[in-house]
C-alpha cells in the first residue's frame, strides 16, 4: 500500500478542553480526515505534529510544501487567515470549510467554501462528500488554473498596466465590481450591528423624546375627556347637541388609542 500524501489542516484550535478545541477535533475526525483519506491524503494539524523544532517554521513549511491544504475559516481566527494568505499566494490546491451559519469574510467570499454543522449528521456527510469532490477536481489543475484573492489582485494589476486598451478597460470593470461588493459588504455589516449604526446617546435621546411625547398626549386626552364631559353636562338635551357630544367623545377615544 502506497504512503498517503500529506494534507495540512489550517484551523482554529483553542486551548485544551475549550469549545473551540472540541469543535476543531470533531470536524477534523468526522469530516476532514475521512474525506481526504478517500482521496489518498493524510490530514495533519499543527497540534498533532510530533517533529522536533520550531512549530511556526514547521507550519509554514507544510503550508508551502504539502500538495493539499484544508482551511477551516470558522470564527475568523487571525492565525488561520495569516496561514491562508500564504497558501493563496503560492497557487496550490486548497479547500475551504466554515461552520454553517457563520458569515464568510468578504475577502474570501468569492472562493467556494463548504458549510458544515458538526452537530448535524446530514451536514457532516454532505460536507465530507463535497470536500472529496473539490479535492478530486482541484488535483488535476495546474497552478495557473488555481485562483485566489491574491492571484486575482496581481493579475488585475497586470491588466491595468497593459498596453492593450481593452485589457485596461476590463481591469477597471473588475475593480469597480470589487468596490461595489466591498460597499455592499460594508452596508450589510452596519445593518447587522444597529448599535454602531445609531450611537447609544442618540437612541436614548429619541427614546426620551418619545416618552415625553406620550406623556403630553396622555395629558391632552385626559383634558379632552374632561372637556367632553363638561360639554355634555351643559349642552341642551336636543338631538343635535347630543350628536355633537357623541362626536367629541369619539375624537377623545381616537386620541387615546393613538397616544
C-alpha positions in Angstrom: 0.0 0.0 0.0 1.5 3.4 -1.0 2.0 6.0 1.6 -0.6 8.7 1.8 0.2 12.3 0.8 0.2 15.0 3.4 -2.8 17.4 3.7 -2.2 20.2 6.1 -5.3 21.4 8.1 -5.4 25.2 8.9 -7.9 25.5 11.8 -8.7 27.4 14.9 -7.5 25.1 17.7 -8.0 26.8 21.0 -7.0 25.7 24.5 -7.3 22.0 25.5 -10.8 21.4 26.8 -12.3 24.6 25.2 -15.3 24.6 23.0 -13.1 25.7 20.1 -10.8 22.7 20.6 -13.8 20.3 20.9 -15.3 21.5 17.7 -11.9 21.5 15.8 -11.3 17.9 16.9 -14.8 16.8 15.8 -14.6 18.5 12.4 -11.1 17.0 11.9 -12.1 13.5 12.9 -15.5 13.2 11.4 -15.3 15.5 8.3 -11.8 16.3 7.1 -9.8 13.1 7.9 -12.2 10.7 6.2 -12.8 13.0 3.2 -9.1 13.5 2.4 -8.3 9.8 3.2 -10.7 8.8 0.5 -8.6 10.8 -1.9 -5.3 9.3 -0.7 -4.2 12.0 1.8 -3.4 12.0 5.5 -4.7 15.1 7.4 -2.1 16.8 9.6 -2.9 19.7 12.1 -0.3 21.9 13.9 -1.1 20.5 17.3 -0.8 16.9 16.1 2.8 17.3 14.7 5.5 15.5 16.6 8.6 16.7 14.7 11.1 18.5 16.9 11.9 22.1 16.0 10.2 25.5 15.8 6.5 24.9 15.3 5.9 28.1 13.3 8.5 27.2 10.8 7.1 23.7 10.5 3.6 25.1 10.0 4.7 27.4 7.2 6.7 24.6 5.6 3.6 22.4 5.5 1.5 25.2 4.1 4.0 25.8 1.3 5.1 22.2 0.5 2.0 20.0 1.1 0.1 19.1 -2.0 -3.2 19.8 -0.3 -4.5 22.2 2.4 -7.9 22.3 4.0 -8.7 25.6 5.8 -11.4 26.0 8.4 -12.5 29.7 8.4 -14.8 29.3 11.4 -14.6 32.2 13.8 -12.4 34.4 11.5 -9.3 33.4 13.5 -6.4 35.8 12.7 -3.8 32.9 12.6 -6.0 31.0 10.2 -6.2 33.9 7.8 -2.4 34.6 8.1 -1.7 31.0 7.1 -4.5 31.0 4.5 -2.9 34.1 2.8 0.4 32.2 2.4 -1.4 29.3 0.7 -3.3 31.7 -1.6 -0.1 33.3 -2.7 1.5 30.1 -4.0 -1.5 28.8 -6.0 -1.6 25.3 -4.7 -4.7 23.1 -4.1 -6.8 24.4 -1.2 -10.3 23.6 0.1 -12.2 26.0 2.5 -14.8 25.0 5.1 -16.7 27.1 7.6 -19.2 26.5 10.4 -22.7 26.5 9.0 -24.3 29.9 9.7 -21.0 31.8 10.0 -20.7 34.7 7.6 -17.9 34.1 5.1 -15.4 37.1 5.3 -15.6 39.4 2.3 -12.0 39.0 1.2 -12.5 35.2 0.5 -16.3 35.3 -0.2 -15.5 34.8 -3.9 -14.0 31.3 -3.3 -16.2 28.3 -2.8 -16.4 27.5 0.9 -18.1 24.4 2.3 -20.5 24.9 5.2 -20.7 22.3 7.9 -22.6 21.8 11.1 -20.6 19.3 13.1 -23.7 18.5 15.3 -25.8 17.6 12.3 -25.0 14.2 10.8 -26.6 15.0 7.5 -24.5 18.2 7.3 -21.3 16.2 8.2 -22.0 13.7 5.5 -22.7 16.4 2.9 -19.5 18.3 3.8 -17.4 15.2 3.6 -18.8 14.4 0.1 -18.2 18.0 -1.1 -14.6 18.0 0.2 -13.9 14.8 -1.7 -15.4 16.3 -4.9 -13.3 19.5 -4.6 -10.1 17.6 -3.8 -10.5 15.4 -6.9 -11.4 18.3 -9.1 -8.5 20.6 -7.9 -5.9 17.9 -8.0 -5.9 17.8 -11.8 -5.4 21.6 -12.1 -2.1 23.3 -12.8 -1.0 26.3 -10.6 -2.0 28.7 -13.3 -5.6 27.4 -13.1 -5.9 27.9 -9.3 -7.3 31.3 -8.4 -7.2 33.1 -5.1 -7.9 36.7 -4.0 -4.1 37.4 -4.1 -3.5 36.0 -7.6 -6.6 37.8 -8.9 -5.3 41.1 -7.5 -1.8 40.5 -9.1 -3.4 39.7 -12.4 -5.7 42.8 -12.2 -2.6 45.0 -11.6 -1.0 43.5 -14.7 -4.1 44.3 -16.8 -4.1 47.9 -15.5 -0.5 48.3 -16.8 -1.2 46.6 -20.1 -0.7 48.5 -23.4 -4.0 47.0 -24.6 -6.9 49.4 -24.1 -9.4 46.5 -23.8 -7.4 44.9 -21.0 -7.2 48.2 -19.2 -11.0 48.6 -19.5 -11.5 45.1 -18.3 -9.3 45.9 -15.2 -11.4 49.0 -14.5 -14.6 47.0 -14.7 -13.4 44.2 -12.5 -12.1 46.7 -10.0 -15.5 48.6 -10.0 -17.3 45.3 -9.3 -14.9 44.6 -6.4 -15.5 48.1 -5.0 -19.3 47.5 -5.3 -19.1 44.2 -3.5 -17.0 45.8 -0.8 -19.6 48.6 -0.3 -22.4 46.1 -0.1 -20.5 44.1 2.5 -19.9 47.2 4.5 -23.6 48.1 4.4 -24.6 44.5 5.4 -22.1 44.7 8.4 -23.5 48.1 9.6 -27.1 46.8 9.3 -26.2 43.7 11.3 -24.8 45.9 14.1 -27.5 48.6 14.6 -25.9 49.8 17.9 -22.9 51.0 15.7 -25.2 52.5 13.1 -27.1 54.6 15.7 -25.0 55.8 18.7 -26.4 54.9 22.1 -26.7 58.6 23.0 -28.9 59.3 20.0 -31.1 56.3 20.7 -31.5 57.4 24.4 -32.5 60.9 23.3 -35.1 59.6 20.8 -36.5 57.3 23.5 -36.7 60.2 26.0 -38.5 62.3 23.4 -41.0 59.6 22.7 -41.7 59.2 26.4 -42.2 62.9 26.8 -44.5 62.9 23.7 -46.5 60.0 25.2 -46.9 61.9 28.5 -48.1 65.0 26.7 -50.5 63.0 24.6 -51.9 61.4 27.7 -52.4 64.8 29.3 -54.2 66.1 26.2 -56.5 63.0 26.2 -57.4 63.5 29.8 -58.2 67.2 29.3 -60.3 66.4 26.2 -62.2 63.8 28.1 -62.9 66.2 30.9 -63.9 68.8 28.4 -66.3 66.4 26.7 -68.0 65.5 30.0 -68.3 69.2 30.8 -69.8 69.9 27.4 -72.3 67.0 27.8 -73.5 68.5 31.1 -74.0 72.0 29.7 -75.5 71.2 26.3 -79.3 71.2 26.0 -80.9 67.8 25.6 -81.8 68.2 21.9 -80.7 65.7 19.2 -78.2 68.0 17.5 -76.4 68.7 20.8 -76.3 65.0 21.7 -74.7 64.2 18.3 -72.1 66.9 18.9 -71.3 65.5 22.4 -71.0 62.0 20.9 -68.6 63.2 18.2 -66.5 64.9 20.8 -66.3 61.6 22.8 -65.3 59.7 19.6 -62.5 62.2 19.0 -61.3 61.7 22.6 -61.3 57.9 22.2 -59.3 58.2 18.9 -56.7 60.4 20.6 -56.4 57.9 23.4 -55.8 55.0 21.0 -53.0 57.0 19.3 -51.3 58.1 22.5 
